[in-house]
Amino acid sequence: MLNMATTIEVVDESFRQLGTGGADNVPRRRARVPGFVLHGMHASAEYLGTAGWKMYATTRIGAKFHVGLYDIDSGQMIALIEADRLGQLRTAAASAVGARYLAKKPITQLGLFGAGWQAEGQLTAMATEFPLAQVFVYSRDEEKRQLFAERMSDQLQIEIVPVHDPREAVEDLPLIVTATTSKHPVFDGNLLAEGALVCAVGANWTFKREIDVVTVRRADNWVCDSVEACRGEAGDFVLAAEEGYFDWVKAVSLSDVIAGNTIGRNNQDSIVIFKTVGLAVQDVALGAKFVELAANNPGLGVDLPF
C-alpha cells in the first residue's frame, strides 16, 4: 500500500515537524549480551496525534523489526506493525529527502555503493525523486553487483552499470550514496567532484565509517538526520572528530534546514555530506500513514486483543 513517492512525502513532513516543534525524537539505545542486541528508539508526533517506538533484535541469525503506535490523547495502543519493509522504505526516503534539499540540481546520474536490501531501497527512492538516466553501482562481490544491476535496471527502466573500480562510482558524479555494511571507507574522498552530495547511510555504530577523513575534511557542509543521534552513532563523524579532523559545532540537522532555521549548502560548488542513522519519528509517521491506508482496506491486519 505504501509506495516510495508517498513515503518520501511522509518522511519530508516528519523532518519539517521536527524542525518546527510538531514532533520529538529520542535516539536509539542498545542493550547487549553476547550474541544478542536489542535496539530501541521512540518518538512523538503531535501533528499526527500519534507516538510510538521501534524495537528490533539482532542476532547471528538476523534481525526482526517492530513498530508500536499509540494515540496520544487516550494512550491506547493503536497498532503493532512488523516493520522490516517499513524500515527499508523510511531509510531510503530519508536519503531522497536529504538530496531534495541538499543536492546540486539537476541530478541525472548516481554513484551507489552496496548491492543489498538497503541499496535497493536507496536506488528506488533516488529514482523516484530524480529523473535518473544512469547509475554506477559498486560492491565488493562482482556477481552480486552484476545481478543487482540487471534486476534493478529491469525494475526501474534506467541504465545501471556495475563497475569494477570504486573510482567509477564517484568521479564526476553529483550524487553518491553509500549503503553498505563496511566498517571502513568505501571510496577515496579525493575523487569527489565539486558540488557533490554524499549520502552516507550504512554505518550507525561509532566504530564504523563508510566515508574517509578526506571526504569529511573536503566537505563544506555537514548535515545529519539528527545531530543528537549522529553524535552517538555516526562513526563517519565520531571517528573523524576523535582524530581531530571534525568539529561537531559544524554539523546541522536536516530538520532545521527544511524548517528554514539554517542552510545545508553554501553554494553550487560546495561538497555536502548528509549522514543518516535513522530516526524513530520516521517510523512513527510512516506507521501512522500505514494505519490510515489500512483503515480503507478491510481484512488487512487483525484487531489487537487489548
Contacts in CASP RR format, 6 or more apart in sequence:
PFRMAT RR
TARGET T0000
AUTHOR 0000-0000-0000
METHOD contacts of the structure
MODEL  1
MLNMATTIEVVDESFRQLGTGGADNVPRRRARVPGFVLHGMHASAEYLGT
AGWKMYATTRIGAKFHVGLYDIDSGQMIALIEADRLGQLRTAAASAVGAR
YLAKKPITQLGLFGAGWQAEGQLTAMATEFPLAQVFVYSRDEEKRQLFAE
RMSDQLQIEIVPVHDPREAVEDLPLIVTATTSKHPVFDGNLLAEGALVCA
VGANWTFKREIDVVTVRRADNWVCDSVEACRGEAGDFVLAAEEGYFDWVK
AVSLSDVIAGNTIGRNNQDSIVIFKTVGLAVQDVALGAKFVELAANNPGL
GVDLPF
1 290 0 8 1.000
1 293 0 8 1.000
1 294 0 8 1.000
1 297 0 8 1.000
1 300 0 8 1.000
2 86 0 8 1.000
2 89 0 8 1.000
2 286 0 8 1.000
2 289 0 8 1.000
2 290 0 8 1.000
2 293 0 8 1.000
4 89 0 8 1.000
4 92 0 8 1.000
4 93 0 8 1.000
4 96 0 8 1.000
4 121 0 8 1.000
4 124 0 8 1.000
4 125 0 8 1.000
4 128 0 8 1.000
5 128 0 8 1.000
6 289 0 8 1.000
7 89 0 8 1.000
7 90 0 8 1.000
7 92 0 8 1.000
7 93 0 8 1.000
7 125 0 8 1.000
7 286 0 8 1.000
7 289 0 8 1.000
8 93 0 8 1.000
8 96 0 8 1.000
8 97 0 8 1.000
8 100 0 8 1.000
8 125 0 8 1.000
8 128 0 8 1.000
8 129 0 8 1.000
10 93 0 8 1.000
10 285 0 8 1.000
10 286 0 8 1.000
10 289 0 8 1.000
11 90 0 8 1.000
11 93 0 8 1.000
11 94 0 8 1.000
11 96 0 8 1.000
11 97 0 8 1.000
11 282 0 8 1.000
11 285 0 8 1.000
11 286 0 8 1.000
12 93 0 8 1.000
12 97 0 8 1.000
12 100 0 8 1.000
12 258 0 8 1.000
13 47 0 8 1.000
13 285 0 8 1.000
14 23 0 8 1.000
14 45 0 8 1.000
14 279 0 8 1.000
14 281 0 8 1.000
14 282 0 8 1.000
14 284 0 8 1.000
14 285 0 8 1.000
14 286 0 8 1.000
15 94 0 8 1.000
15 97 0 8 1.000
15 225 0 8 1.000
15 254 0 8 1.000
15 255 0 8 1.000
15 258 0 8 1.000
16 255 0 8 1.000
16 258 0 8 1.000
16 259 0 8 1.000
17 23 0 8 1.000
17 45 0 8 1.000
17 46 0 8 1.000
17 47 0 8 1.000
17 255 0 8 1.000
17 281 0 8 1.000
18 24 0 8 1.000
18 25 0 8 1.000
18 226 0 8 1.000
18 253 0 8 1.000
18 255 0 8 1.000
18 259 0 8 1.000
18 279 0 8 1.000
18 281 0 8 1.000
19 253 0 8 1.000
19 255 0 8 1.000
19 256 0 8 1.000
19 258 0 8 1.000
19 259 0 8 1.000
19 261 0 8 1.000
20 259 0 8 1.000
21 46 0 8 1.000
22 45 0 8 1.000
22 46 0 8 1.000
22 47 0 8 1.000
23 43 0 8 1.000
23 44 0 8 1.000
23 45 0 8 1.000
23 46 0 8 1.000
23 47 0 8 1.000
23 281 0 8 1.000
23 285 0 8 1.000
24 43 0 8 1.000
24 44 0 8 1.000
24 46 0 8 1.000
24 281 0 8 1.000
25 41 0 8 1.000
25 43 0 8 1.000
25 226 0 8 1.000
25 229 0 8 1.000
25 279 0 8 1.000
25 280 0 8 1.000
25 281 0 8 1.000
26 41 0 8 1.000
26 42 0 8 1.000
26 43 0 8 1.000
26 280 0 8 1.000
27 41 0 8 1.000
27 226 0 8 1.000
27 228 0 8 1.000
27 229 0 8 1.000
27 232 0 8 1.000
27 233 0 8 1.000
27 277 0 8 1.000
27 279 0 8 1.000
28 39 0 8 1.000
28 40 0 8 1.000
28 41 0 8 1.000
28 204 0 8 1.000
28 229 0 8 1.000
28 233 0 8 1.000
28 277 0 8 1.000
28 278 0 8 1.000
28 280 0 8 1.000
29 39 0 8 1.000
29 40 0 8 1.000
29 41 0 8 1.000
30 37 0 8 1.000
30 38 0 8 1.000
30 39 0 8 1.000
30 40 0 8 1.000
31 37 0 8 1.000
31 38 0 8 1.000
32 38 0 8 1.000
35 59 0 8 1.000
35 60 0 8 1.000
36 57 0 8 1.000
36 58 0 8 1.000
36 59 0 8 1.000
37 57 0 8 1.000
37 58 0 8 1.000
38 55 0 8 1.000
38 56 0 8 1.000
38 57 0 8 1.000
39 55 0 8 1.000
39 56 0 8 1.000
39 57 0 8 1.000
39 58 0 8 1.000
40 53 0 8 1.000
40 54 0 8 1.000
40 55 0 8 1.000
40 56 0 8 1.000
40 280 0 8 1.000
41 53 0 8 1.000
41 54 0 8 1.000
41 278 0 8 1.000
41 279 0 8 1.000
41 280 0 8 1.000
41 283 0 8 1.000
42 51 0 8 1.000
42 52 0 8 1.000
42 53 0 8 1.000
42 54 0 8 1.000
42 280 0 8 1.000
43 51 0 8 1.000
43 52 0 8 1.000
43 53 0 8 1.000
43 279 0 8 1.000
43 280 0 8 1.000
43 281 0 8 1.000
43 283 0 8 1.000
43 284 0 8 1.000
44 50 0 8 1.000
44 51 0 8 1.000
44 52 0 8 1.000
44 72 0 8 1.000
44 284 0 8 1.000
45 51 0 8 1.000
45 281 0 8 1.000
45 284 0 8 1.000
45 285 0 8 1.000
45 288 0 8 1.000
46 72 0 8 1.000
48 284 0 8 1.000
48 285 0 8 1.000
48 288 0 8 1.000
49 71 0 8 1.000
49 72 0 8 1.000
49 73 0 8 1.000
49 288 0 8 1.000
50 69 0 8 1.000
50 70 0 8 1.000
50 71 0 8 1.000
50 72 0 8 1.000
50 78 0 8 1.000
50 284 0 8 1.000
50 285 0 8 1.000
50 288 0 8 1.000
51 69 0 8 1.000
51 70 0 8 1.000
51 72 0 8 1.000
51 284 0 8 1.000
52 67 0 8 1.000
52 68 0 8 1.000
52 69 0 8 1.000
52 70 0 8 1.000
52 280 0 8 1.000
52 283 0 8 1.000
52 284 0 8 1.000
53 67 0 8 1.000
53 68 0 8 1.000
53 280 0 8 1.000
54 65 0 8 1.000
54 66 0 8 1.000
54 67 0 8 1.000
54 68 0 8 1.000
54 83 0 8 1.000
54 280 0 8 1.000
54 283 0 8 1.000
54 284 0 8 1.000
55 65 0 8 1.000
55 66 0 8 1.000
56 63 0 8 1.000
56 64 0 8 1.000
56 65 0 8 1.000
56 66 0 8 1.000
56 83 0 8 1.000
57 63 0 8 1.000
57 64 0 8 1.000
63 84 0 8 1.000
64 82 0 8 1.000
64 84 0 8 1.000
65 82 0 8 1.000
65 83 0 8 1.000
65 84 0 8 1.000
65 86 0 8 1.000
65 87 0 8 1.000
66 80 0 8 1.000
66 81 0 8 1.000
66 82 0 8 1.000
66 83 0 8 1.000
67 79 0 8 1.000
67 80 0 8 1.000
67 81 0 8 1.000
67 83 0 8 1.000
67 86 0 8 1.000
67 283 0 8 1.000
67 284 0 8 1.000
67 287 0 8 1.000
68 77 0 8 1.000
68 79 0 8 1.000
68 80 0 8 1.000
68 81 0 8 1.000
69 77 0 8 1.000
69 78 0 8 1.000
69 79 0 8 1.000
69 80 0 8 1.000
69 81 0 8 1.000
69 284 0 8 1.000
69 287 0 8 1.000
69 288 0 8 1.000
69 291 0 8 1.000
70 76 0 8 1.000
70 77 0 8 1.000
70 78 0 8 1.000
71 78 0 8 1.000
77 304 0 8 1.000
77 306 0 8 1.000
78 291 0 8 1.000
79 287 0 8 1.000
79 290 0 8 1.000
79 291 0 8 1.000
79 304 0 8 1.000
80 304 0 8 1.000
81 287 0 8 1.000
81 290 0 8 1.000
83 283 0 8 1.000
83 287 0 8 1.000
86 283 0 8 1.000
86 286 0 8 1.000
86 287 0 8 1.000
86 290 0 8 1.000
87 283 0 8 1.000
87 286 0 8 1.000
88 117 0 8 1.000
88 118 0 8 1.000
88 120 0 8 1.000
88 121 0 8 1.000
89 121 0 8 1.000
89 286 0 8 1.000
90 278 0 8 1.000
90 282 0 8 1.000
90 283 0 8 1.000
90 286 0 8 1.000
91 118 0 8 1.000
91 121 0 8 1.000
91 122 0 8 1.000
91 201 0 8 1.000
91 276 0 8 1.000
91 278 0 8 1.000
92 118 0 8 1.000
92 121 0 8 1.000
92 122 0 8 1.000
92 124 0 8 1.000
92 125 0 8 1.000
93 125 0 8 1.000
93 282 0 8 1.000
93 286 0 8 1.000
94 225 0 8 1.000
94 276 0 8 1.000
94 278 0 8 1.000
94 279 0 8 1.000
94 282 0 8 1.000
95 122 0 8 1.000
95 125 0 8 1.000
95 126 0 8 1.000
95 177 0 8 1.000
95 199 0 8 1.000
95 201 0 8 1.000
95 274 0 8 1.000
95 276 0 8 1.000
96 125 0 8 1.000
96 126 0 8 1.000
96 128 0 8 1.000
96 129 0 8 1.000
97 254 0 8 1.000
97 258 0 8 1.000
98 199 0 8 1.000
98 223 0 8 1.000
98 254 0 8 1.000
98 274 0 8 1.000
99 107 0 8 1.000
99 126 0 8 1.000
99 129 0 8 1.000
99 130 0 8 1.000
99 175 0 8 1.000
99 197 0 8 1.000
99 199 0 8 1.000
99 274 0 8 1.000
100 129 0 8 1.000
101 254 0 8 1.000
101 257 0 8 1.000
101 258 0 8 1.000
101 264 0 8 1.000
102 197 0 8 1.000
102 221 0 8 1.000
102 223 0 8 1.000
102 254 0 8 1.000
102 257 0 8 1.000
102 264 0 8 1.000
102 265 0 8 1.000
102 272 0 8 1.000
102 274 0 8 1.000
103 130 0 8 1.000
103 174 0 8 1.000
103 175 0 8 1.000
103 197 0 8 1.000
103 272 0 8 1.000
104 174 0 8 1.000
104 195 0 8 1.000
104 196 0 8 1.000
104 197 0 8 1.000
104 265 0 8 1.000
104 268 0 8 1.000
106 130 0 8 1.000
106 131 0 8 1.000
107 126 0 8 1.000
107 130 0 8 1.000
107 131 0 8 1.000
107 132 0 8 1.000
107 174 0 8 1.000
107 175 0 8 1.000
108 130 0 8 1.000
108 131 0 8 1.000
108 132 0 8 1.000
108 133 0 8 1.000
108 134 0 8 1.000
109 132 0 8 1.000
109 133 0 8 1.000
109 134 0 8 1.000
109 135 0 8 1.000
109 136 0 8 1.000
109 173 0 8 1.000
109 174 0 8 1.000
109 175 0 8 1.000
110 123 0 8 1.000
110 126 0 8 1.000
110 130 0 8 1.000
110 132 0 8 1.000
110 134 0 8 1.000
110 135 0 8 1.000
110 136 0 8 1.000
110 173 0 8 1.000
110 175 0 8 1.000
110 176 0 8 1.000
110 177 0 8 1.000
111 135 0 8 1.000
111 136 0 8 1.000
111 137 0 8 1.000
111 138 0 8 1.000
111 169 0 8 1.000
111 170 0 8 1.000
111 173 0 8 1.000
111 175 0 8 1.000
111 176 0 8 1.000
111 177 0 8 1.000
112 119 0 8 1.000
112 122 0 8 1.000
112 123 0 8 1.000
112 135 0 8 1.000
112 136 0 8 1.000
112 137 0 8 1.000
112 138 0 8 1.000
112 169 0 8 1.000
112 176 0 8 1.000
112 177 0 8 1.000
112 179 0 8 1.000
113 119 0 8 1.000
113 137 0 8 1.000
113 138 0 8 1.000
113 139 0 8 1.000
113 166 0 8 1.000
113 169 0 8 1.000
113 176 0 8 1.000
113 177 0 8 1.000
113 178 0 8 1.000
113 179 0 8 1.000
113 180 0 8 1.000
113 186 0 8 1.000
113 187 0 8 1.000
113 210 0 8 1.000
114 137 0 8 1.000
114 138 0 8 1.000
114 139 0 8 1.000
114 145 0 8 1.000
114 148 0 8 1.000
114 178 0 8 1.000
114 179 0 8 1.000
114 180 0 8 1.000
115 137 0 8 1.000
115 139 0 8 1.000
115 141 0 8 1.000
115 144 0 8 1.000
115 145 0 8 1.000
115 147 0 8 1.000
115 148 0 8 1.000
115 149 0 8 1.000
116 139 0 8 1.000
116 144 0 8 1.000
116 148 0 8 1.000
116 179 0 8 1.000
118 179 0 8 1.000
118 201 0 8 1.000
118 202 0 8 1.000
119 137 0 8 1.000
119 139 0 8 1.000
119 148 0 8 1.000
119 177 0 8 1.000
119 179 0 8 1.000
119 180 0 8 1.000
120 148 0 8 1.000
120 152 0 8 1.000
121 179 0 8 1.000
122 177 0 8 1.000
122 179 0 8 1.000
122 199 0 8 1.000
122 201 0 8 1.000
123 135 0 8 1.000
123 137 0 8 1.000
123 152 0 8 1.000
123 156 0 8 1.000
123 160 0 8 1.000
123 177 0 8 1.000
124 152 0 8 1.000
124 155 0 8 1.000
124 156 0 8 1.000
126 132 0 8 1.000
126 175 0 8 1.000
126 177 0 8 1.000
127 135 0 8 1.000
127 156 0 8 1.000
127 158 0 8 1.000
130 175 0 8 1.000
132 156 0 8 1.000
132 158 0 8 1.000
133 158 0 8 1.000
133 159 0 8 1.000
134 158 0 8 1.000
134 159 0 8 1.000
134 160 0 8 1.000
134 161 0 8 1.000
135 152 0 8 1.000
135 158 0 8 1.000
135 159 0 8 1.000
135 160 0 8 1.000
135 161 0 8 1.000
136 161 0 8 1.000
136 163 0 8 1.000
136 168 0 8 1.000
136 169 0 8 1.000
136 173 0 8 1.000
137 145 0 8 1.000
137 148 0 8 1.000
137 149 0 8 1.000
137 160 0 8 1.000
137 161 0 8 1.000
137 162 0 8 1.000
137 163 0 8 1.000
137 169 0 8 1.000
138 145 0 8 1.000
138 162 0 8 1.000
138 163 0 8 1.000
138 164 0 8 1.000
138 165 0 8 1.000
138 166 0 8 1.000
138 168 0 8 1.000
138 169 0 8 1.000
138 186 0 8 1.000
139 145 0 8 1.000
139 148 0 8 1.000
139 180 0 8 1.000
142 162 0 8 1.000
142 164 0 8 1.000
145 162 0 8 1.000
145 163 0 8 1.000
146 162 0 8 1.000
148 160 0 8 1.000
148 162 0 8 1.000
149 160 0 8 1.000
149 161 0 8 1.000
149 162 0 8 1.000
150 160 0 8 1.000
152 160 0 8 1.000
153 159 0 8 1.000
153 160 0 8 1.000
161 168 0 8 1.000
163 169 0 8 1.000
166 186 0 8 1.000
166 187 0 8 1.000
166 188 0 8 1.000
167 187 0 8 1.000
167 188 0 8 1.000
167 191 0 8 1.000
169 176 0 8 1.000
169 187 0 8 1.000
170 176 0 8 1.000
170 187 0 8 1.000
170 188 0 8 1.000
170 189 0 8 1.000
170 191 0 8 1.000
170 192 0 8 1.000
171 191 0 8 1.000
171 193 0 8 1.000
172 193 0 8 1.000
173 193 0 8 1.000
173 196 0 8 1.000
174 193 0 8 1.000
174 195 0 8 1.000
174 196 0 8 1.000
174 197 0 8 1.000
175 196 0 8 1.000
175 197 0 8 1.000
175 199 0 8 1.000
176 187 0 8 1.000
176 192 0 8 1.000
176 196 0 8 1.000
176 197 0 8 1.000
176 198 0 8 1.000
176 199 0 8 1.000
177 198 0 8 1.000
177 199 0 8 1.000
177 201 0 8 1.000
178 186 0 8 1.000
178 187 0 8 1.000
178 198 0 8 1.000
178 199 0 8 1.000
178 200 0 8 1.000
178 201 0 8 1.000
178 202 0 8 1.000
178 210 0 8 1.000
178 211 0 8 1.000
179 201 0 8 1.000
179 202 0 8 1.000
180 186 0 8 1.000
180 202 0 8 1.000
180 210 0 8 1.000
181 202 0 8 1.000
182 202 0 8 1.000
182 203 0 8 1.000
182 208 0 8 1.000
182 210 0 8 1.000
183 203 0 8 1.000
183 207 0 8 1.000
183 208 0 8 1.000
183 209 0 8 1.000
184 209 0 8 1.000
185 209 0 8 1.000
185 210 0 8 1.000
185 211 0 8 1.000
185 212 0 8 1.000
185 215 0 8 1.000
186 210 0 8 1.000
186 211 0 8 1.000
187 211 0 8 1.000
187 212 0 8 1.000
187 215 0 8 1.000
188 212 0 8 1.000
188 214 0 8 1.000
189 211 0 8 1.000
189 212 0 8 1.000
189 214 0 8 1.000
189 215 0 8 1.000
189 218 0 8 1.000
190 214 0 8 1.000
190 218 0 8 1.000
192 198 0 8 1.000
192 215 0 8 1.000
192 218 0 8 1.000
192 271 0 8 1.000
194 269 0 8 1.000
194 270 0 8 1.000
194 271 0 8 1.000
195 268 0 8 1.000
195 269 0 8 1.000
195 270 0 8 1.000
195 271 0 8 1.000
195 272 0 8 1.000
196 271 0 8 1.000
196 272 0 8 1.000
197 271 0 8 1.000
197 272 0 8 1.000
197 273 0 8 1.000
197 274 0 8 1.000
198 211 0 8 1.000
198 215 0 8 1.000
198 219 0 8 1.000
198 271 0 8 1.000
198 272 0 8 1.000
198 273 0 8 1.000
198 274 0 8 1.000
199 274 0 8 1.000
199 276 0 8 1.000
200 210 0 8 1.000
200 211 0 8 1.000
200 234 0 8 1.000
200 236 0 8 1.000
200 273 0 8 1.000
200 274 0 8 1.000
200 275 0 8 1.000
200 276 0 8 1.000
201 210 0 8 1.000
201 276 0 8 1.000
202 208 0 8 1.000
202 210 0 8 1.000
203 209 0 8 1.000
203 210 0 8 1.000
203 234 0 8 1.000
203 235 0 8 1.000
203 236 0 8 1.000
204 233 0 8 1.000
204 234 0 8 1.000
204 277 0 8 1.000
204 278 0 8 1.000
205 233 0 8 1.000
205 235 0 8 1.000
206 232 0 8 1.000
206 233 0 8 1.000
206 234 0 8 1.000
206 235 0 8 1.000
206 238 0 8 1.000
206 239 0 8 1.000
207 235 0 8 1.000
207 239 0 8 1.000
208 235 0 8 1.000
208 236 0 8 1.000
209 235 0 8 1.000
209 236 0 8 1.000
209 239 0 8 1.000
209 240 0 8 1.000
210 236 0 8 1.000
211 236 0 8 1.000
211 273 0 8 1.000
213 240 0 8 1.000
213 243 0 8 1.000
213 245 0 8 1.000
215 271 0 8 1.000
215 273 0 8 1.000
216 222 0 8 1.000
216 236 0 8 1.000
216 237 0 8 1.000
216 240 0 8 1.000
216 245 0 8 1.000
216 246 0 8 1.000
216 273 0 8 1.000
217 240 0 8 1.000
217 245 0 8 1.000
217 246 0 8 1.000
218 271 0 8 1.000
219 270 0 8 1.000
219 271 0 8 1.000
219 272 0 8 1.000
219 273 0 8 1.000
220 265 0 8 1.000
220 266 0 8 1.000
220 270 0 8 1.000
220 271 0 8 1.000
220 272 0 8 1.000
221 252 0 8 1.000
221 263 0 8 1.000
221 264 0 8 1.000
221 265 0 8 1.000
221 266 0 8 1.000
221 270 0 8 1.000
221 271 0 8 1.000
221 272 0 8 1.000
221 273 0 8 1.000
222 237 0 8 1.000
222 246 0 8 1.000
222 250 0 8 1.000
222 251 0 8 1.000
222 252 0 8 1.000
222 272 0 8 1.000
222 273 0 8 1.000
222 275 0 8 1.000
223 251 0 8 1.000
223 252 0 8 1.000
223 253 0 8 1.000
223 254 0 8 1.000
223 257 0 8 1.000
223 264 0 8 1.000
223 272 0 8 1.000
223 273 0 8 1.000
223 274 0 8 1.000
223 275 0 8 1.000
224 230 0 8 1.000
224 234 0 8 1.000
224 237 0 8 1.000
224 251 0 8 1.000
224 252 0 8 1.000
224 253 0 8 1.000
224 254 0 8 1.000
224 274 0 8 1.000
224 275 0 8 1.000
224 276 0 8 1.000
224 277 0 8 1.000
225 253 0 8 1.000
225 254 0 8 1.000
225 274 0 8 1.000
225 275 0 8 1.000
225 276 0 8 1.000
225 277 0 8 1.000
225 278 0 8 1.000
225 279 0 8 1.000
226 253 0 8 1.000
226 255 0 8 1.000
226 277 0 8 1.000
226 278 0 8 1.000
226 279 0 8 1.000
227 248 0 8 1.000
227 251 0 8 1.000
227 252 0 8 1.000
227 253 0 8 1.000
228 253 0 8 1.000
229 277 0 8 1.000
229 278 0 8 1.000
229 279 0 8 1.000
230 237 0 8 1.000
230 238 0 8 1.000
230 251 0 8 1.000
230 275 0 8 1.000
230 277 0 8 1.000
231 237 0 8 1.000
231 238 0 8 1.000
231 248 0 8 1.000
232 238 0 8 1.000
233 277 0 8 1.000
234 275 0 8 1.000
234 277 0 8 1.000
236 273 0 8 1.000
236 275 0 8 1.000
237 246 0 8 1.000
237 248 0 8 1.000
237 251 0 8 1.000
237 275 0 8 1.000
240 246 0 8 1.000
241 247 0 8 1.000
241 248 0 8 1.000
252 262 0 8 1.000
252 263 0 8 1.000
252 264 0 8 1.000
254 274 0 8 1.000
256 262 0 8 1.000
257 263 0 8 1.000
257 264 0 8 1.000
264 272 0 8 1.000
265 272 0 8 1.000
294 300 0 8 1.000
294 301 0 8 1.000
END
